[in-house]
Amino acid sequence: MKIGDKVRLVHGKESGMITRIIDALQIEVEIEDGFRIPVAKKEVTVISSEEGLLTGKASAPEAGQPTSVKTLDGTIQIAFQAFNDRTHRVFLINERNCAVLFSCFKKAKQQTELIQSGRLDGGSVLSLDEWNTSEFSSWPNLIFQFIYLLPSVEKIIQPYSTEVIVKAEKFYKNKKHHALLKGVANTWPIDSDLKLENKDIETLAAALNNPSSAVTGVAFEEPEHEVDLHIEKLEADWESLTPMQIMHIQTSTFEKKLDQAIACGMDEIIFIHGVGNNVLKNELHKRLSKNKRIDFFKDAKKERFGYGATLVKLK
């Protein structure tokens, strides 16, 4: 059972929707007259999980919709919709053109709690939780993990993680009508910084698999010989990003520039990652050690970068 499921009382005629998980044994159910009552889990049975995604408002993929996906379009969004003057409902909206597997965690102080996990089809909405409007200043952060379910192995996108921090400026700036919610909500995309699109993957794969033949109509942009991965060089508003988001942007840029260097036939490329706590350096070296198109890699120009850059020699 999860928030949003439609349920019926086992020993009664009432039915309603789960609005809150109280504890391991009890849930809160909003019955048809609008009242909310605590009920033991063993006293209810689930009528419909799909209908309960948004009390019947969720959109399902249309029959006959093509299953082949050539490019990754759309975004995944977070939405906060006022239910009444006391509560906001929290929704996850998948406007991508593919299904995703997701996990959602609530992070408050030093504790992280799993709210929900599962599969969300493209063009669908899922109710995650309900938060007290008067406690806005202490709303927790939400951590999401996504796996994009694309039909072809060649079109797999790397798993994506992000942390959503609800700030007043962004919250009120993004209030608008949303078609899938059929009403006004505070909504914004949470995975729009994915850097590598499927068309890039296909193009690069074609070049790597056929290095002696040119791809018609495609011009590969040769990356700079030295790629600076310091976040302030990659994002203008980097100060508002979480450590997880920063790492994602840095590693995505690394992968893209490395793929371009290989596709363009470059002999070597240098990645400037800094020293810090060596988290980024260790992650890059782990990825390089698994890449069969790398001849070797080593610390680059110690007299200039110290241990803050890596030279990658390409085959």
C-alpha positions as CSV (number, residue, x, y, z in Angstrom):
1,M,0.0,0.0,0.0
2,K,1.1,3.5,-0.8
3,I,-0.1,7.1,-0.8
4,G,-2.6,7.6,-3.6
5,D,-4.0,4.0,-3.6
6,K,-7.8,3.7,-3.7
7,V,-9.0,1.4,-0.9
8,R,-12.2,-0.1,0.5
9,L,-12.9,-0.9,4.2
10,V,-13.1,-4.7,4.7
11,H,-15.9,-4.5,7.3
12,G,-17.8,-1.6,5.9
13,K,-19.1,0.1,2.7
14,E,-16.8,3.1,2.8
15,S,-14.0,3.6,0.2
16,G,-11.4,6.3,-0.2
17,M,-7.8,7.1,-0.9
18,I,-4.7,6.7,1.2
19,T,-3.4,10.1,2.1
20,R,-0.8,9.3,4.8
21,I,1.2,6.3,6.1
22,I,0.9,6.7,9.9
23,D,3.2,3.8,10.9
24,A,3.8,0.1,10.1
25,L,0.2,-0.8,11.2
26,Q,-1.9,2.2,10.4
27,I,-2.8,4.5,7.5
28,E,-4.9,7.6,7.0
29,V,-7.8,7.3,4.5
30,E,-9.8,10.1,3.0
31,I,-13.3,8.8,2.5
32,E,-15.8,10.1,0.0
33,D,-17.3,12.8,2.2
34,G,-13.9,14.4,2.6
35,F,-13.2,13.2,6.2
36,R,-9.9,11.6,7.0
37,I,-9.8,8.7,9.3
38,P,-7.0,6.5,10.7
39,V,-7.5,2.8,9.8
40,A,-5.5,-0.3,10.5
41,K,-3.9,-1.7,7.3
42,K,-5.5,-5.1,7.8
43,E,-8.9,-3.4,7.7
44,V,-8.6,-2.2,4.1
45,T,-8.1,-3.7,0.7
46,V,-6.7,-2.0,-2.3
47,I,-9.2,-1.4,-5.1
48,S,-6.9,0.2,-7.7
49,S,-3.3,1.4,-7.5
50,E,-3.4,3.0,-11.0
51,E,-6.6,5.0,-10.3
52,G,-5.2,6.1,-7.0
53,L,-2.2,7.8,-8.6
54,L,-4.0,11.1,-8.6
55,T,-7.6,10.2,-7.6
56,G,-8.3,9.3,-11.2
57,K,-6.5,12.2,-12.8
58,A,-3.4,10.4,-14.0
59,S,-2.9,10.0,-17.7
60,A,-2.1,6.6,-19.1
61,P,-0.3,6.0,-22.4
62,E,-2.7,5.9,-25.3
63,A,-3.4,2.5,-27.0
64,G,-1.3,1.9,-30.1
65,Q,1.4,4.4,-28.9
66,P,4.7,3.4,-30.6
67,T,7.1,1.6,-28.3
68,S,10.2,2.6,-30.2
69,V,11.9,5.6,-28.7
70,K,14.6,7.3,-30.8
71,T,15.4,10.3,-28.7
72,L,14.8,11.1,-25.0
73,D,12.3,14.0,-24.9
74,G,10.6,15.9,-22.1
75,T,11.5,16.1,-18.5
76,I,10.6,14.6,-15.1
77,Q,9.0,17.2,-12.8
78,I,8.2,17.8,-9.1
79,A,4.9,19.5,-8.3
80,F,3.3,20.9,-5.2
81,Q,-0.4,21.5,-5.4
82,A,-2.5,23.0,-2.6
83,F,-5.1,20.6,-1.4
84,N,-6.6,23.0,1.1
85,D,-5.4,25.9,3.2
86,R,-3.5,23.5,5.5
87,T,-1.8,21.0,3.1
88,H,0.1,20.7,-0.2
89,R,0.2,17.4,-2.1
90,V,3.6,16.5,-3.5
91,F,3.6,14.9,-7.0
92,L,6.1,13.3,-9.3
93,I,5.3,13.9,-13.0
94,N,6.9,12.0,-15.8
95,E,6.7,14.0,-19.1
96,R,9.5,11.9,-20.6
97,N,8.6,9.8,-23.6
98,C,9.6,6.6,-21.7
99,A,8.9,4.9,-18.5
100,V,11.2,5.3,-15.5
101,L,12.1,3.3,-12.4
102,F,12.4,5.6,-9.5
103,S,13.1,5.9,-5.8
104,C,12.2,8.9,-3.7
105,F,13.7,9.6,-0.3
106,K,12.8,12.3,2.2
107,K,15.9,13.9,3.8
108,A,15.4,15.8,7.1
109,K,18.4,16.8,9.2
110,Q,20.6,13.7,9.3
111,Q,17.9,11.2,8.5
112,T,16.9,9.8,5.1
113,E,13.6,7.9,4.7
114,L,12.3,6.1,1.6
115,I,8.9,7.5,0.7
116,Q,8.1,5.5,-2.5
117,S,9.7,3.6,-5.3
118,G,8.4,1.9,-8.4
119,R,7.7,2.4,-12.1
120,L,6.2,5.6,-13.6
121,D,5.1,5.5,-17.2
122,G,5.6,8.4,-19.6
123,G,2.8,11.0,-19.4
124,S,1.8,9.9,-15.8
125,V,1.5,11.4,-12.4
126,L,2.2,9.9,-8.9
127,S,1.1,11.3,-5.6
128,L,4.2,11.0,-3.2
129,D,3.2,12.7,0.0
130,E,1.3,15.5,1.8
131,W,3.1,18.3,3.6
132,N,1.8,20.9,6.0
133,T,1.7,24.3,4.4
134,S,2.4,26.2,7.7
135,E,5.7,24.2,8.0
136,F,7.0,25.4,4.6
137,S,10.3,26.7,6.0
138,S,11.1,23.3,7.4
139,W,10.0,21.1,4.4
140,P,12.5,18.3,3.9
141,N,14.8,17.9,0.8
142,L,13.8,15.1,-1.6
143,I,16.3,12.8,-3.2
144,F,15.4,11.1,-6.4
145,Q,17.0,8.2,-8.3
146,F,15.9,7.4,-11.9
147,I,16.5,4.7,-14.4
148,Y,15.2,5.4,-17.9
149,L,13.5,2.4,-19.5
150,L,14.3,2.9,-23.2
151,P,13.4,0.0,-25.6
152,S,16.9,-0.5,-27.2
153,V,20.1,-1.4,-25.4
154,E,21.9,1.2,-27.5
155,K,19.6,3.9,-26.1
156,I,20.2,3.3,-22.4
157,I,20.8,6.5,-20.4
158,Q,22.9,6.3,-17.3
159,P,21.0,6.2,-14.0
160,Y,20.4,9.7,-12.7
161,S,20.2,11.1,-9.1
162,T,19.2,14.5,-7.9
163,E,18.3,16.3,-4.7
164,V,15.4,18.7,-4.7
165,I,15.7,21.7,-2.3
166,V,12.4,23.7,-2.0
167,K,13.3,27.4,-1.8
168,A,10.7,30.1,-1.6
169,E,11.9,32.0,-4.6
170,K,11.8,29.0,-6.9
171,F,8.6,27.7,-5.4
172,Y,6.5,30.7,-6.0
173,K,8.1,31.6,-9.3
174,N,7.0,28.4,-10.9
175,K,3.3,28.4,-10.1
176,K,1.3,27.6,-13.2
177,H,-1.5,25.5,-14.6
178,H,-0.5,21.9,-15.3
179,A,-2.5,19.8,-17.8
180,L,-1.8,16.5,-16.1
181,L,-2.8,17.8,-12.7
182,K,-5.8,19.6,-14.2
183,G,-5.1,22.6,-12.0
184,V,-2.6,25.1,-10.7
185,A,0.6,23.8,-9.0
186,N,4.1,24.9,-8.2
187,T,6.1,22.8,-10.7
188,W,9.6,22.6,-12.2
189,P,11.8,20.0,-13.9
190,I,14.2,18.0,-11.9
191,D,16.2,16.1,-14.5
192,S,16.6,18.8,-17.2
193,D,20.4,18.9,-16.8
194,L,21.0,15.5,-18.5
195,K,23.7,16.4,-21.0
196,L,24.0,13.5,-23.4
197,E,21.0,12.9,-25.6
198,N,20.4,9.7,-27.6
199,K,21.2,11.4,-30.9
200,D,24.7,12.1,-29.5
201,I,25.1,8.5,-28.4
202,E,24.0,7.1,-31.8
203,T,26.3,9.5,-33.7
204,L,29.3,8.8,-31.5
205,A,28.6,5.0,-31.6
206,A,28.5,5.1,-35.4
207,A,31.9,7.0,-35.6
208,L,33.5,4.6,-33.1
209,N,32.3,1.5,-34.8
210,N,33.3,2.7,-38.2
211,P,36.4,4.9,-37.6
212,S,37.5,4.8,-41.3
213,S,34.2,5.9,-42.7
214,A,32.6,9.4,-42.3
215,V,29.0,9.7,-41.1
216,T,27.0,11.6,-43.6
217,G,26.0,15.1,-42.6
218,V,27.8,14.8,-39.2
219,A,30.6,17.1,-38.1
220,F,32.2,16.3,-34.7
221,E,33.3,19.2,-32.7
222,E,36.8,18.6,-31.4
223,P,37.0,19.4,-27.7
224,E,39.7,21.6,-26.2
225,H,43.0,19.8,-25.3
226,E,42.5,20.9,-21.7
227,V,39.0,20.5,-20.2
228,D,38.4,22.3,-16.9
229,L,35.9,20.4,-14.8
230,H,35.7,22.9,-12.0
231,I,32.0,23.5,-11.5
232,E,32.3,27.3,-11.8
233,K,33.6,26.8,-15.3
234,L,30.6,24.7,-16.3
235,E,27.6,26.3,-14.6
236,A,27.0,30.0,-14.0
237,D,24.6,29.4,-11.1
238,W,26.6,26.6,-9.5
239,E,26.2,28.0,-6.0
240,S,22.6,26.8,-5.9
241,L,23.5,23.2,-6.8
242,T,23.8,20.3,-4.4
243,P,27.1,18.2,-4.3
244,M,25.2,15.4,-6.1
245,Q,24.1,17.7,-8.9
246,I,27.7,19.1,-9.2
247,M,29.2,15.6,-9.5
248,H,26.6,14.7,-12.1
249,I,27.4,17.8,-14.3
250,Q,31.2,17.2,-14.0
251,T,31.1,13.5,-14.9
252,S,28.6,14.1,-17.7
253,T,30.9,16.8,-19.2
254,F,33.9,14.4,-18.8
255,E,32.1,11.6,-20.6
256,K,30.9,13.9,-23.4
257,K,34.4,15.5,-24.0
258,L,36.1,12.1,-23.8
259,D,33.7,10.6,-26.4
260,Q,34.2,13.6,-28.7
261,A,38.0,13.3,-28.4
262,I,37.9,9.6,-29.4
263,A,35.5,10.3,-32.3
264,C,37.8,13.1,-33.6
265,G,40.9,10.9,-33.4
266,M,42.7,13.0,-30.9
267,D,45.9,11.5,-29.4
268,E,45.4,12.8,-25.9
269,I,43.2,15.0,-23.7
270,I,43.7,16.6,-20.2
271,F,41.0,16.8,-17.6
272,I,41.5,19.4,-14.9
273,H,39.6,18.2,-11.8
274,G,41.4,19.8,-8.9
275,V,42.6,18.1,-5.8
276,G,40.1,18.6,-3.0
277,N,39.1,15.3,-1.4
278,N,39.9,13.4,-4.6
279,V,36.3,12.2,-5.0
280,L,36.0,13.5,-8.6
281,K,39.5,12.4,-9.5
282,N,38.9,8.9,-8.2
283,E,35.6,8.7,-10.1
284,L,37.2,9.7,-13.4
285,H,40.1,7.2,-12.9
286,K,37.6,4.5,-12.2
287,R,35.7,5.2,-15.5
288,L,39.0,5.5,-17.4
289,S,40.2,2.2,-16.2
290,K,37.1,0.5,-17.7
291,N,37.4,2.2,-21.1
292,K,39.0,-0.1,-23.7
293,R,39.8,2.9,-26.0
294,I,42.2,4.4,-23.4
295,D,45.9,3.5,-23.8
296,F,46.8,4.9,-20.4
297,F,46.3,7.8,-18.0
298,K,48.5,9.6,-15.5
299,D,48.8,12.8,-13.5
300,A,49.3,15.7,-16.0
301,K,52.1,18.3,-15.8
302,K,52.7,18.2,-12.0
303,E,54.7,21.3,-12.1
304,R,51.6,23.2,-13.4
305,F,48.6,21.3,-12.0
306,G,50.1,19.4,-9.1
307,Y,47.9,16.4,-8.7
308,G,44.8,18.3,-9.9
309,A,44.7,17.1,-13.6
310,T,44.8,13.8,-15.5
311,L,46.4,13.2,-18.9
312,V,44.5,10.6,-20.9
313,K,46.3,8.9,-23.8
314,L,43.9,7.6,-26.4
315,K,44.5,4.5,-28.7
